[in-house]
Every structure is written in C-alpha cells, then in structure tokens.
Amino acid sequence: MSIHMCVFFSGPLPSQLAVQHAMHDFGLPFEITDLTRGLDSYGAFMPMTSGEEEETGTEVYVDPARERIKELSKSGVAGIDPAFDRAISFRFGGDFMECSCAYALSAAIAKLTGGAIYDDSEGAVIPIDTALHRARKCMDIARNG
C-alpha cells in the first residue's frame, strides 16, 4: 500500500537547493542527492539522504491540479485555494524514513510557494507545523524503532 500527499500551489517550483535549505531551516537533516535536476523532472523516485548518509527518498510527481482541486472541493475538503493550478505529489510505502522525507518536502515546498498540503490518508489539508511534527516523528521511529 502506498501513502500519498501533495502540495497544491501556483507558479514555478522552487529549486531543489531552496527546498533543501528550507528543510534545514526547519531543523531537518535531509539532503537531496542530485541538486542539478528540477523537482518537476522526476516522475519517480527522488533519492535523498537523512543526514547520517542513510539512503532514503520518496516518489515525486508534478501535475496540473485544477481538476483534482475541484473533485476535493466537491467532496468537502476545505483550505485549498481554487486558484492553485499545480500539484507536487509524494508517494511512499511503509518506510518511516521515506515518510519523513515526504512530510519534510511537503512542508518546505508549501512554505516556499504559499501552497496547501493535502494529506490523502487524512482526507484533509494540514498545516506546515503538522507536517513538520510528522516528519520528526517518522524520523524518530525510523531511527529508534
């Protein structure tokens, strides 16, 4: 089973370096392995490390968002600006470090773009602070069990 979350936003995606700096500003040790690519160039697994050189990462996809936002709005999901036209999605399995990567990336990108984080497992928009709390919690579980 895969878990899915996304950030809805408008405009260009920030550079991977800016995203990495934002994660560091949040106190998260993640490093994006290849900073030369744009976030929209993946369409699959994006390798990262967890600061302890442990290899990890998450699947990354960038897509148009208007239809998805309309569907979510019809199902009662609030907090997504209908003017947002893009989404960056993260998918991962049951690996807690991959989960931490996805939450960390979501928080960083939402901060940098003014976007909204939609957590599919909750069926709701979550604040950046919640995503950061979950990133730290998942990292702690991955490292300490």
C-alpha positions, 0 to 999 in steps of 0.5 A: 500500500502506498501513502500519498500527499501533495502540495497544491500551489501556483507558479514555478517550483522552487529549486531543489537547493531552496527546498533543501535549505528550507528543510534545514531551516526547519531543523531537518537533516535531509539532503537531496542527492542530485541538486542539478535536476528540477523537482518537476523532472522526476516522475519517480523516485527522488533519492535523498539522504537523512543526514547520517548518509542513510539512503532514503527518498520518496516518489515525486510527481508534478501535475496540473491540479485544477481538476483534482482541486475541484473533485476535493472541493466537491467532496468537502475538503476545505483550505485549498485555494481554487486558484492553485493550478499545480500539484507536487505529489509524494508517494511512499510505502511503509518506510518511516524514513521515506515518510519523513522525507515526504512530510519534510518536502511537503512542508518546505515546498508549501512554505516556499510557494504559499501552497496547501498540503493535502494529506490523502490518508487524512482526507484533509489539508494540514498545516506546515507545523503538522507536517513538520511534527510528522516528519520528526516523528517518522524520523524518530521511529525510523531511527529508534524503532 
